[in-house]
């Protein structure tokens, strides 16, 4: 979650500096929220993890739509990085669920 947050913050600030558009600050705002959620997620807080995954999914869709409409490479790059992060989050959820089920069988 931290890597995706840092990419969103860096590319969003870069987009703001180059374009001057205040909407470019949406990505850094999302990045700051994800960065804030990263600490509870590392402590196995499932609510924070689900909020982070949901926010990542919505952000990914938004970036793909806006990036395609504007043809902006920076937004599409943020969308691709967010998609990769989203895939990692879902695979981690699946791995943890499988581990919990295996632990229940052993008990």
VENJOMO-V170047 format. One record per pair of residues at least 4 apart in sequence whose ideal C-beta (glycine too) atoms are under 7 Angstrom apart, sorted by the first residue. I is the first residue (numbers start at 0). J is the second residue. Records with the same first field share a line. If there is no record, write none. Layout:
# VENJOMO-V170047
I->J, J
This chain:
# VENJOMO-V170047
0->4, 33, 36, 37, 40, 51
1->5, 34, 37
2->6
3->7, 33, 55, 80, 81, 84
4->8, 30, 33, 34, 37
5->9, 30
6->10, 77, 80
7->11, 26, 27, 29, 30, 77
8->12, 27, 30, 31
9->13
10->14, 26, 73, 76, 77
11->15, 23, 24, 26, 27, 30
12->16, 27
13->17, 73
14->18, 23, 73
15->20, 23, 24
18->23
24->28
25->29
26->30, 77
27->31
28->32
29->33, 54, 58
30->34
31->35
32->36, 54
33->37, 51, 54, 55
36->40, 47, 50, 51
37->41
38->42
39->44, 47
40->44, 47, 48, 51
44->48
45->49
46->50
47->51
48->52
49->53
50->54
51->55
52->56, 88
53->57
54->58
55->59, 81, 84, 85, 88
56->60, 85
57->61
58->62, 81
59->63, 78, 81, 82, 85
60->64
61->65
62->66, 74, 77, 78, 81
63->67, 78
64->68
65->69, 74
66->71, 74, 75, 78
69->74
71->75
72->76
73->77
74->78
75->79
76->80
77->81
78->82
79->83
80->84
81->85
82->86
83->87
84->88
85->89
86->90
87->91
88->92
89->93
90->94
91->95
92->96
93->97
94->98
95->99
96->100
97->101
98->102
99->103
100->104
101->105
102->106
